[in-house]
Amino acid sequence: MLRLKARFRKWKAERKLRMSGYSSWAHYRHNRDPDVEKYANYIDDFYKGYPYVYACKNPKHYAYHHICDYGPGGDIYGYHEITFWCEQKIRWNFRCDIHRVYENQWGRMELNDIGGYDIIYFAFKREKDFTHFLLRWA
């Protein structure tokens, strides 16, 4: 009886993922994160549930370094390694995004799809994880 219930729960979860249109639970959680405001105009409004946000503004930061090339679509950059490290050490309390932004006249970073420059952002929910990240990658 327990096996049947477990199989039914697994089938329900797989059906939910299939019906949502995502290929994995990681993509599902990333795109349906309740702590992110998708239609925000500013970065600090976008990461409403993440109090600690780190922006890699320096183009010489390790996140922008091209590590290796595995052929078509196989480029590995530094932010891939940083994200992998965060997945191993932090587990679902972080978020990594690339946004096209520009700094407006009041000094706030404003999201803009047309102009500006791309910046990699790492957002964290806990101060301990943020400090651990800064000690390793900043």
C-alpha positions as CSV (number, residue, x, y, z in Angstrom):
1,M,0.0,0.0,0.0
2,L,2.8,2.4,0.8
3,R,4.5,1.7,-2.5
4,L,1.3,2.6,-4.3
5,K,1.0,5.9,-2.4
6,A,4.6,6.7,-3.1
7,R,4.3,6.0,-6.8
8,F,1.1,8.1,-6.9
9,R,2.9,11.1,-5.2
10,K,5.8,10.7,-7.7
11,W,3.4,10.6,-10.7
12,K,1.7,13.7,-9.4
13,A,4.9,15.6,-9.0
14,E,6.1,14.6,-12.4
15,R,2.8,15.6,-13.9
16,K,3.0,19.0,-12.2
17,L,6.4,19.6,-13.7
18,R,5.4,18.4,-17.1
19,M,2.3,20.6,-17.1
20,S,4.3,23.6,-16.0
21,G,6.5,23.3,-19.1
22,Y,9.9,23.2,-17.2
23,S,12.5,20.5,-17.8
24,S,13.7,20.3,-14.1
25,W,12.7,21.2,-10.6
26,A,15.7,23.6,-10.5
27,H,14.3,25.7,-13.4
28,Y,10.8,25.5,-11.9
29,R,12.0,26.9,-8.5
30,H,14.2,29.5,-10.2
31,N,11.4,30.9,-12.4
32,R,8.6,30.6,-9.8
33,D,10.5,32.0,-6.8
34,P,8.0,33.9,-4.6
35,D,10.8,36.1,-3.2
36,V,11.4,37.8,-6.6
37,E,9.3,40.5,-8.2
38,K,9.5,39.7,-11.9
39,Y,8.0,43.0,-13.1
40,A,10.2,45.3,-10.9
41,N,11.9,48.4,-12.3
42,Y,14.9,48.4,-9.9
43,I,17.3,45.7,-8.7
44,D,16.5,46.2,-5.0
45,D,12.8,45.8,-5.8
46,F,13.5,42.7,-7.9
47,Y,15.1,40.9,-5.0
48,K,12.4,41.7,-2.5
49,G,12.9,38.5,-0.5
50,Y,16.7,38.5,-0.6
51,P,18.2,41.0,1.8
52,Y,21.8,40.4,0.7
53,V,22.7,41.1,-2.9
54,Y,26.1,41.2,-4.5
55,A,26.7,42.8,-7.9
56,C,29.8,41.8,-9.9
57,K,30.3,45.3,-11.4
58,N,34.0,44.9,-12.1
59,P,34.5,43.3,-15.6
60,K,37.7,41.8,-14.3
61,H,35.8,39.8,-11.6
62,Y,36.2,36.0,-11.8
63,A,32.6,35.6,-12.7
64,Y,33.2,37.1,-16.2
65,H,36.3,35.0,-17.0
66,H,36.0,32.5,-19.8
67,I,37.1,29.2,-18.3
68,C,36.8,26.7,-21.2
69,D,34.9,25.9,-24.4
70,Y,33.3,22.5,-25.0
71,G,32.1,23.3,-28.5
72,P,28.7,24.7,-29.6
73,G,26.9,26.0,-26.6
74,G,29.5,24.7,-24.2
75,D,31.2,27.8,-22.9
76,I,32.0,27.7,-19.2
77,Y,32.4,31.0,-17.4
78,G,33.4,31.8,-13.9
79,Y,29.8,32.4,-12.8
80,H,29.1,28.8,-13.7
81,E,31.7,27.7,-11.2
82,I,30.5,30.2,-8.6
83,T,26.9,28.9,-9.0
84,F,28.1,25.3,-8.7
85,W,30.0,26.2,-5.5
86,C,26.8,27.9,-4.1
87,E,24.7,24.9,-5.0
88,Q,27.1,22.7,-3.0
89,K,27.5,25.0,0.0
90,I,24.3,27.0,0.3
91,R,21.3,25.0,-1.1
92,W,18.3,27.0,-2.2
93,N,19.0,30.1,-0.2
94,F,20.7,31.9,-3.1
95,R,20.0,33.1,-6.5
96,C,22.2,34.0,-9.5
97,D,20.9,36.2,-12.3
98,I,22.3,38.3,-15.2
99,H,20.5,41.5,-15.7
100,R,20.9,44.4,-18.2
101,V,20.9,47.5,-16.0
102,Y,22.0,51.1,-16.0
103,E,22.6,53.5,-13.1
104,N,20.0,56.3,-13.1
105,Q,20.6,59.8,-11.9
106,W,19.8,58.9,-8.2
107,G,22.4,56.1,-8.1
108,R,19.9,53.2,-8.3
109,M,20.4,50.3,-10.7
110,E,17.4,50.3,-13.0
111,L,16.5,47.2,-15.1
112,N,16.5,48.0,-18.8
113,D,16.2,45.5,-21.7
114,I,17.3,48.0,-24.4
115,G,20.4,49.8,-23.1
116,G,22.9,49.6,-20.3
117,Y,25.3,46.8,-19.5
118,D,25.0,43.3,-18.2
119,I,25.9,42.6,-14.5
120,I,25.9,39.3,-12.7
121,Y,24.0,39.4,-9.4
122,F,24.2,36.9,-6.6
123,A,21.4,37.2,-3.9
124,F,21.3,35.5,-0.6
125,K,18.7,35.1,2.2
126,R,21.0,34.5,5.1
127,E,23.8,36.8,6.3
128,K,26.0,33.7,7.1
129,D,25.8,32.5,3.5
130,F,26.5,36.0,2.1
131,T,29.6,36.3,4.3
132,H,30.8,32.9,3.3
133,F,30.3,33.9,-0.4
134,L,32.2,37.2,0.1
135,L,35.1,35.5,1.8
136,R,35.5,33.0,-1.1
137,W,34.6,35.0,-4.2
138,A,34.6,38.8,-3.6
